[in-house]
């Protein structure tokens, strides 16, 4: 991301490195002005930090981010909904990795078929169980995020579904 914005170490007054588990403490103590975290949301570490001190999430909207996503199909734009973290009362535009469920090619077709079927048929219930599921759309799940050959059991379910 820094390269996408043509930034390097010389563009910062100082750069510190800490173990990820220490980022929140350093931010709350004022030792860091910002922390760059590549994590899925909701992140327990960010939630814990937001409970200890006020935090702001930074919207990432720029042509550079659009170019990064265009060059790297594993990334997509996403929105972290307001209220995901204590004190964060606005949606945050960002990007992240697309999630993909992988299985070994030797897993029987019927097992994969049933897993995919159960996921799609229970998606609404799953959305209520964890915020990471909130914006999954079946049509996008079928056509996007493929980083490996589609398992024949999944393909069978998608064909039957009309995807």
C-alpha positions as CSV (number, residue, x, y, z in Angstrom):
1,X,0.0,0.0,0.0
2,X,2.8,2.4,0.8
3,X,4.3,1.7,-2.7
4,X,0.9,2.4,-4.3
5,X,1.0,5.9,-2.7
6,X,4.7,6.3,-3.6
7,X,5.7,6.5,0.1
8,X,8.8,5.3,1.7
9,X,10.6,5.4,5.1
10,X,11.9,8.9,4.3
11,X,8.3,10.3,4.2
12,X,7.8,9.7,7.9
13,X,9.3,11.5,10.9
14,X,9.9,8.1,12.5
15,X,8.8,4.5,12.1
16,X,8.7,2.0,14.9
17,X,8.3,-1.7,14.8
18,X,6.6,-3.7,17.5
19,X,5.0,-7.1,17.8
20,X,1.4,-6.9,16.7
21,X,0.2,-7.7,20.3
22,X,1.9,-4.4,21.4
23,X,0.4,-2.1,18.8
24,X,-2.7,-1.1,20.8
25,X,-0.7,-0.3,24.0
26,X,1.7,1.9,22.0
27,X,-1.2,3.7,20.3
28,X,-3.1,4.3,23.5
29,X,0.1,5.6,25.2
30,X,0.8,8.0,22.4
31,X,4.0,6.2,21.3
32,X,2.6,5.8,17.8
33,X,0.3,8.1,15.9
34,X,-0.9,5.3,13.7
35,X,-0.9,1.6,13.2
36,X,-1.3,-0.2,9.9
37,X,-3.1,-3.5,10.5
38,X,-3.9,-6.1,7.9
39,X,-6.5,-8.1,9.7
40,X,-10.0,-9.4,9.1
41,X,-12.8,-7.6,10.9
42,X,-13.9,-7.6,13.5
43,X,-10.5,-7.8,15.0
44,X,-10.2,-8.6,18.7
45,X,-7.0,-6.6,19.0
46,X,-8.6,-3.5,17.5
47,X,-11.7,-4.0,19.6
48,X,-9.5,-4.2,22.8
49,X,-7.6,-1.1,21.8
50,X,-10.8,0.9,21.1
51,X,-12.1,-0.1,24.6
52,X,-8.9,1.4,26.1
53,X,-8.6,4.6,24.1
54,X,-10.4,6.5,21.4
55,X,-9.4,5.3,17.9
56,X,-10.2,6.4,14.4
57,X,-10.3,4.1,11.4
58,X,-9.0,5.7,8.2
59,X,-11.0,5.5,5.1
60,X,-8.9,4.2,2.2
61,X,-10.4,5.7,-1.0
62,X,-8.0,6.6,-3.7
63,X,-7.1,5.9,-7.3
64,X,-4.0,4.2,-5.9
65,X,-6.1,1.7,-4.0
66,X,-8.3,1.2,-7.0
67,X,-5.1,0.4,-9.0
68,X,-3.9,-2.0,-6.3
69,X,-7.2,-3.9,-6.4
70,X,-7.2,-4.0,-10.2
71,X,-3.7,-5.5,-10.3
72,X,-4.3,-7.9,-7.4
73,X,-7.5,-10.0,-7.8
74,X,-7.2,-11.3,-4.3
75,X,-8.1,-7.9,-2.9
76,X,-11.5,-6.2,-2.9
77,X,-13.1,-3.1,-1.5
78,X,-15.0,-3.6,1.7
79,X,-16.8,-1.5,4.3
80,X,-16.3,-1.9,8.0
81,X,-19.7,-1.1,9.4
82,X,-20.1,1.6,12.0
83,X,-20.3,0.2,15.5
84,X,-18.0,-2.7,14.8
85,X,-15.6,-1.1,17.2
86,X,-16.3,0.9,20.4
87,X,-16.5,4.7,19.6
88,X,-16.4,4.2,15.8
89,X,-19.7,5.6,14.7
90,X,-19.2,5.8,10.9
91,X,-18.7,3.2,8.2
92,X,-15.1,2.9,7.1
93,X,-14.2,2.2,3.4
94,X,-11.1,0.0,3.1
95,X,-9.9,-3.0,1.2
96,X,-8.9,-6.5,2.1
97,X,-8.3,-10.0,1.0
98,X,-11.2,-12.0,-0.4
99,X,-11.9,-15.0,1.7
100,X,-11.9,-18.4,0.0
101,X,-12.7,-21.8,1.3
102,X,-10.2,-24.3,0.1
103,X,-10.4,-28.1,0.2
104,X,-8.2,-30.9,-1.0
105,X,-9.1,-32.0,-4.6
106,X,-9.6,-35.5,-3.2
107,X,-12.5,-34.6,-0.9
108,X,-15.6,-36.4,-2.3
109,X,-17.9,-34.3,-4.5
110,X,-20.9,-35.0,-2.2
111,X,-19.1,-33.7,0.9
112,X,-18.2,-30.4,-0.8
113,X,-21.6,-30.2,-2.4
114,X,-23.3,-30.5,1.0
115,X,-20.9,-28.0,2.6
116,X,-21.6,-25.4,-0.1
117,X,-25.3,-26.1,0.0
118,X,-25.4,-25.8,3.8
119,X,-23.5,-22.5,3.6
120,X,-25.8,-20.9,1.1
121,X,-29.0,-22.2,2.7
122,X,-28.0,-20.9,6.1
123,X,-26.3,-17.7,5.1
124,X,-28.9,-15.5,6.7
125,X,-28.5,-17.2,10.0
126,X,-24.7,-17.1,9.7
127,X,-24.9,-13.3,9.1
128,X,-26.4,-13.0,12.6
129,X,-23.6,-15.1,14.1
130,X,-20.6,-13.0,13.0
131,X,-20.1,-9.6,11.4
132,X,-17.6,-11.0,8.9
133,X,-20.6,-12.7,7.1
134,X,-22.8,-9.5,6.9
135,X,-22.1,-8.4,3.3
136,X,-21.6,-11.8,1.6
137,X,-23.8,-12.0,-1.5
138,X,-24.4,-15.4,-3.1
139,X,-24.0,-14.2,-6.6
140,X,-20.6,-12.6,-5.8
141,X,-19.5,-15.7,-3.8
142,X,-20.1,-17.9,-6.9
143,X,-18.2,-15.7,-9.4
144,X,-15.6,-13.8,-7.4
145,X,-12.7,-14.9,-5.2
146,X,-11.7,-18.0,-7.1
147,X,-8.0,-18.5,-6.4
148,X,-7.9,-22.1,-7.3
149,X,-9.8,-24.5,-9.6
150,X,-13.4,-24.8,-8.5
151,X,-14.1,-28.2,-6.9
152,X,-16.5,-30.3,-8.9
153,X,-18.8,-30.7,-5.9
154,X,-19.1,-26.9,-5.5
155,X,-19.6,-26.5,-9.3
156,X,-22.5,-29.0,-9.2
157,X,-24.2,-26.9,-6.5
158,X,-23.6,-23.7,-8.4
159,X,-25.0,-25.1,-11.7
160,X,-28.1,-26.4,-9.9
161,X,-28.5,-23.0,-8.3
162,X,-28.1,-21.3,-11.7
163,X,-24.8,-19.6,-10.9
